[in-house]
């Protein structure tokens, strides 16, 4: 059975992203960015096949934080990248797909800014998510780490090390903050967070005091934190809220990244 992933991306303000903008960041070189097969090598060495769609009928994605009727809220994104494994470097194709989507997401946010991205692997439908936050005169940052963390591991110490230079200072916090029943989730990303927390509760929590935070420094902090945690707590989820709104959620951090 083939396993595929999807990465949806949209610009929060201004004109929609073009296929060429997305393709340029991701290194597409053979032919038009959209509706053409492209190849890439993932962070773990796997060879991947990529198909970028900007067709209006293929642009639905999660509307995070929105509750709409009896079904998960959705909105239109600017592009959807379909990712498949052409040649796996290891035995875990799911990990290879998540690693590529996380890498591609990081490149898009760093190069273009002002984005919202959501990605999932179709075998389980669990969403990773990221949104750029602008204009943060004061921010409180909440972190939650999954139960795969070693018993003696300190999320607070790791977060404070990664937050050097940002003004953020973390202390321990109750791991269940922000977790809602999965049946109350209004969108597929929030449902992923809630459902996975029900299956295996968050083991560590950290919370900062309110301080002014530059949006770029906040993004760089979470990049550093995710990279360090991936080498310590392989397979753990990382969730981050800013001012009580979901800012970033990573499913099963992998040291291959």
N, C-alpha and C positions, 0 to 999 in steps of 0.2 A: 504494500500500500504506500503510495506516495504521500509525503508530508510537505505541506507548504505553509508559508507565512505571508502575512499582509502588513504593510506599513502605510498608514494614512497620514498625510501631512497637509496642513493648511496655514496660511498667513492670517494672523489675527486681525490686522487692519490694513487697508489699502487694497491694491489690485491683487487678484489671485495669483498664486505662483504659476509659472509656466512650466511645461515639461522640460524645456531647455534649461531653466534655472535649476530644477531638481537634478536633472541629468548631469549638468556641469559639476555640481558638488559631489555627486556619486561617481564621477569618472566615466560616464558613458561616452564612447568614442565611435562606435560603428553605426552610422546612420542616424535617423531621427531619434530623439530621446523617447518619445511615446510610441507605442504600438510596434516596437521592434525588440527582439530578444537581445539581451546584453549578458555578458558574463562578468563574474567578479570572484575574487578569492576572499573567503571569510577570515576573521581573526584567528581561527583554529586551523587554517589551511584548507578547508573544504572549498570545492569549486561550486559556485552557485549560478543559477540561471535567473535572470531578472526581466520582468515585464512591467513597464510603467503605463498606467492607464489614467487618462484625463477625461474619459467619456462620462458625460453627466449621469448615466445610469449606473456607474460603478464607483460613485464617490461618497456614498453614505458611510458615516462613522459615528462613534459615540459622542453625545452631547453631555459632557461630564458635569454633574451637579444639577441637571435639569430633570424634572419629573413631569412626565407627559402621558396621561391616560394609563392604559393597561399594558403597555409595552415599553421597552427601553427607549429612552429619548435618543434621537439621532439628529445629526446636522450634516451638511455637505462639506467635504474637504476639497482641497484643490487637486490632489493626486493620490493615487493608491499604487504602491509598489508591491507586486506579487513576486515572492521569492521561493525558489525551489532548490533542492540539493541535487546537483548533477553528479558530483563525486565527493563522498564524505571522507574526511580525514580521520575519522574515528567511528565509534559505534553509536554515538548519540546524535542523530540528525536534528532532534528538537533543540538540543543545546547549540548546535552549529547555527541553526536558523535564528535563535534568540540572540546569539552573539553578533551575528551580522546585523540584525535589526537594531540592536543597541548601538553598534558602531555607526551605522548609517544615520540613526537618530542624532547622535552626538555631532556628527559632521554637519548635518543640516542646521541644527540649532546654532552651532558655532559660526557657520558661514553666512547664514541668512538672518537669524534672529527674529524675534517677534512671531514665533511659531507655536502651533499645537500639534503634537504627534501622538498616535496611538498605534500599537502593533500587537499582533497575536499570532500564535501558531495554531493551525486548524485542528490538530489532534486533540487539543484540550480547550481551545477558545479563551485562554487566560490572557488578559490584556496587560501590557506594559504601557506607561503613559508619561507624557512630559508636556509642560506648558511654560512658556516664558512669561515671567511676571515683570511688568514695568511700573515705575513710579512707586517705590516702596519707601516712603518717608520713615516708616516704622514697621518692623516685621517681627513676628514670633514664629519660630521654626520648630516644628514637631517632627521627630524621627521615630520610626518603628522598624525593628528588625525581626525576621522570622526565627523560628525555634531551632534552626540548624546551627545557631551560634554556639561555640564552645561554652561550657558551664562557667569558666573563669573569665570569659571575655567581657570587656567593658565598652559598651557603645559610647558612653559619655567621653571617655578618654580618647577614643578614636575620632569621634566627632570634633572635639576641641582641637585635636592635632590638625585635622583637615581644615578647620575653620580659621586657622591662623591668618591674621591680616584682614578678616572680614568684620570684626567687632562682635561676632556671635560667640556666646559662652553658654555651654550646655550643662544642665544638671539632670539627674535621673527623673523619670516621669513614669506614670502608670501606663503599661503597654496597651491597655484596652481603649485609651482615649481615641475618639473619632471612629471607632469600629461600630457599625450598625448591623442589624440583622440583614442577611442577604435578601430576604423577601421584601425589605423596604427600599432596596436600591432602585434608583430611577434610571440608571444607565449601565451599560455593560462593563465599564471600567470600575465603577463603584461596586458593582456586583462581584467582580473578580476579587477586589480587596476584601470584601465582607465574607465571601464564600471561602476563600483560602484561609482567612483568620478563624473561621468556624472549624475548618478541618484541622488546623494546626495553629494555635494562637500565637500572636506576636510574643516574643520572649523578652525583648529589651525595648525600653522607651527612653527618649531624651527630649528635653524641651529647652529652648533658649529664652532668655529675657527679651523684652522689646527693645530693638535698636534699629537705627537707620541702616539699610543694607542696599548696596549697589546691585542691580539686577545681574550684571556680568559676574561680579564676585560670587553671588549666590549660585549661579550656574556652575562656575568653576569649583566652588566648594563641594557641591553635590557630585560633580565628576570625580574629584579626588577621593571623596568618601566612598563612592561606589567602587572605584578601582581598588582601594585598600581593603574594603570589606570582602570583595570577590576573592581575594587571596587568603582570607582568614575563615570565611563562613560559606564555602562553596555550596550553592543550592538554596541559600536563604533569600527571602524576599526583602526588599527595602522600600519603605514608604516614607514620603515626606509631604507634610502639609505646611503651607505658609499662610499665616493669619486665618487658620481654620479652613482653608481651601486646599484641595489636593493639588500638589505641585509636581510631584514625580512619584512614579511607582514602577519598580523593577521586579520582574518575576524571575526567580532563580538566578541570582548572580553567579557568574562563572569566571574562574581565574583565567580562562582562555582569552578574556577580553583585556 
